[in-house]
Amino acid sequence: MGNSWFETVAHAQRRARRRLPKSVYAALLAGSEAGATYRDNTAAFGELGFAPHVADLSGERQTATTVLGQDVALPVVVSPTGVQAVHPDGEVAVARAAAARGVAMGLSSFASKPVEEVVAANPKTFFQMYWMGSKDSMVRAMDRARAAGAVGLIVTLDWSFSHGRDWGSPWIPEQLDLRAMAKLAPQALSRPAWLLEYARARSLPDLTTPNLARSDGTAPTFFGAYGEWMSTPPPSWDDIRWLRDEWQGPFLLKGISRVDDARRAVDAGVTAISVSNHGGNNLDTTPATIRMLPAVADAVGGEVEVLLDGGVRRGGDVVKALALGARAVLIGRAYLWGLAAAGQAGVENVLDIMAGGIDSALLGLGRSSIHELTPDDVVVPPGFTRAPADRAR
Ligand SMILES: Cc1cc2nc3c(=O)[nH]c(=O)nc-3n(C[C@H](O)[C@H](O)[C@H](O)COP(=O)(O)O)c2cc1C
């Protein structure tokens, strides 16, 4: 890895910002409206404290677990992100890194690489879908993912098309044609290392969505697919049950923020849920996921796997989430910044940072395994958790 190694995710983020064209970096950072949820997701982990011991600590610490039936070395899953143009190897580099560290990954239906290539690089791949298009097209995408060997389905439901950002949204072209390249040239030319990587790969950032290919084999552009999604009527719980029945295998519903929805998801027959607000990219001012986790884990943790994503930047954050009832977490921006900073090695670097941080926290807490963590291991300040108004009274 040489001098591309970084010691924390914050370093990877700084490197990503220096290395990527401005609009690509802005697309990674994302967030919506005032960014209140985006900030709270991370800040809330900082409000939680640890309650460490100093003697009788454990010489060996165990971090392996299972997620959606897959054996994984860490309670950390690579979250699906439909982000393109970060690195020429894209999701395949991410899959190789995840496989090298023994972790599972979610592949976005908006990803830039075909599911077949990604599963070949990491057999522990879950395919992610939104409720979009016709039922026929959803069945086609699921059949293709299953045939490719995807071992689970992630259905993401927390998206309400809230696009404005107080700090401005990047301009992203429909296609990288000559006109778009001319417009993007000044920012791309100011990032020679990023350009060189694409030049070496003899490719251009690809803005199509191969996993949403139509029956005639053509794939829509990112924005073409997005438009189709926007014009699809939102699903009912019966639709979710239909999806679950069509898929048949392990099924993760991503985007839960409330106990009543968590219960409905259980009734719909899901295997797992993720307490998630799409990394602060959906309805702004939705509280941090870690504030909502305890109530959801309490309510349904005995019936389905409860995961969490949003704001995880350190191994210590993972341990806090597990102590408060999560089985595992998913990470988004952390690995995207690693990918931008150093490709596959950068994603491995981020997973190593997570592993090291989990190990340190277990050592300090006197735990020999992630399965021993309890709420007693963290100091929760008064007023930390959040619930809808009818419950908070
Ligand atoms: C740039 C970007 C693109 C994303 N695209 C998707 C996607 O295509 N599908 C999905 O389920 N979630 C998507 N997400 C949400 C992530 O899977 C995850 O929920 C979120 O990033 C977690 O928060 P974190 O970035 O703070 O770790 C995206 C997030 C980001 C930042």
The ligand as a Gaussian input file, in Angstrom:
#p B3LYP/6-31G(d) Opt

LIG

0 1
 C      -23.389000       8.749000      -2.733000
 C      -24.331000       7.780000      -2.129000
 C      -25.092000       6.938000      -2.947000
 C      -25.988000       6.027000      -2.378000
 N      -26.696000       5.180000      -3.180000
 C      -27.489000       4.232000      -2.634000
 C      -28.134000       3.254000      -3.440000
 O      -28.016000       3.248000      -4.648000
 N      -28.904000       2.342000      -2.821000
 C      -29.077000       2.302000      -1.454000
 O      -29.774000       1.439000      -0.932000
 N      -28.459000       3.213000      -0.677000
 C      -27.672000       4.156000      -1.222000
 N      -27.012000       5.043000      -0.412000
 C      -27.171000       4.941000       1.041000
 C      -26.140000       3.991000       1.637000
 O      -26.378000       2.661000       1.279000
 C      -26.150000       4.067000       3.176000
 O      -27.461000       3.920000       3.634000
 C      -25.557000       5.373000       3.692000
 O      -24.480000       5.806000       2.902000
 C      -25.086000       5.163000       5.123000
 O      -24.587000       6.337000       5.664000
 P      -23.013000       6.678000       5.710000
 O      -22.642000       7.120000       4.352000
 O      -22.945000       7.770000       6.710000
 O      -22.286000       5.419000       6.130000
 C      -26.132000       5.970000      -0.963000
 C      -25.354000       6.811000      -0.156000
 C      -24.463000       7.703000      -0.719000
 C      -23.632000       8.589000       0.187000

